[in-house]
């Protein structure tokens, strides 16, 4: 646990008692603060009380006695409207922060200053690829024998990690909800993967969404920034951070284009990763055979992780070996099985058309399982990406709506995951990929995308006779 510094003897309100909220209460107590814990959900309050945590109704608290309010990421603090308790705290002049801000303020201690190698913090943000990039950086470090922990929006809550060891690297995945509010952001290395429209109601539009991501770099002042430059926002951010074209504190990364210039560039093109410094190539890796990182979007993730690893002093050969052993994250281009020349890939995390488009471009001949609770516009935007689809098998609430948007692409309305998988397996030929990339939310049939992915894998195993 990371004991929170700076609030000894003070009352600190905590709103939201999910994973991060409970860890925040424990970390505040460990640092000598007095947490005033509350959640507006009766179920969450009951779970918190079952752990022995005392509750305080923040609607009735004396805010003049409260030093700060720590809120969970999912609770709106500005747009589309602030939560009523947050609004009350702001009106009373009480600082509002989150666990990320507390973590950055509390990570370094007198003990870490005595280490031979001070611990490093790597923070990853962006629209797509954050989780895979974070996990890949962590995997590379572990494979190279470097002590490392992974936390944030993936895995463990930031305040629940172990105190860092000598020379350890902590890799954080940070969402826009987390970077938007944190009052302290001081990573050693910060990564921006890419940007596409998401959470726009929460950030008041695309500009507010980008501004939330940009805070990690503008507020944090990292020693090194790894920036995806395949969108104009990334190009703009890299230009703002670099003091000159040859400034190697900024590493520009791309998937699909060669990056020229006198600086430090890492890009993937035609299946090969290349590192250039001062206009000269210094390393190259063949990504084409990496089953854990299929497709251009994962090649961009590989570029980001490679750039971070190089910034931490790892040799290209060590990184290449670690990339080859990476098996991917559950529900994100996850290879479930390969039998009879047919691959089965679980990308249940592809809950929107942008993510589904990346998956559809990653394979040559696809039997595509899609559907669920469709989002505005359905799958119309995927029309340019259907060339590799041999047939679509549609499930869930939006199956018939999706069928109307498929044009000449062969399709079948299967309604359930089990029927879709069975039909795809029956018709698949060697060289095909049976791909779950729903392009829709899961809530019509499953509580979350994880359980939808589990249902796909169970149906595949049943079809293969493994259960």
Buried (B, 14 or more C-beta within 10 A) or exposed (E): BBBBBBBEEBBBBBBBBBEBBBBBBBBBBBBBBBBBBBBBEEEBBEBBEEEEBEBBEBEEBEBEEBBBBBBBBEBBBBBEEBBEBBBBBBEEEBBBBBBBBBBBBBBBEEEBEEEEEBBBBBBBBBBBBBBBBBBBBBBBBBBBEBBBBBBBBBBBBBBBBEBBEEBBBBBBBBBBBBBBBBBBBBBBBBBBBBBBEBBEEBBBEBEBBBBBBBBBBEBBEBEBBBBBBBBEBBBBBBEEBBEEEEBBBBBBBBBEEEBEEBBBBBBBBEEEBBBBBEEEEEBEBEBEEBBBBBBBBBBBBBBBBBBBBBBBEBEBEBBBEBBBEBEBBBBBBBBBBEBEEBBBBBBBBBBBBBBBBBBBBBBEBBBBBBBBBBBEEBBEBBEEBBEBBBBBBBBBBBBEBBBEBBEEBEBBBBBBBBBBBBBBBEBBEEEBBBBBBBBBBBBBBBEBBBBBBBBBBBBBBBBBEEE
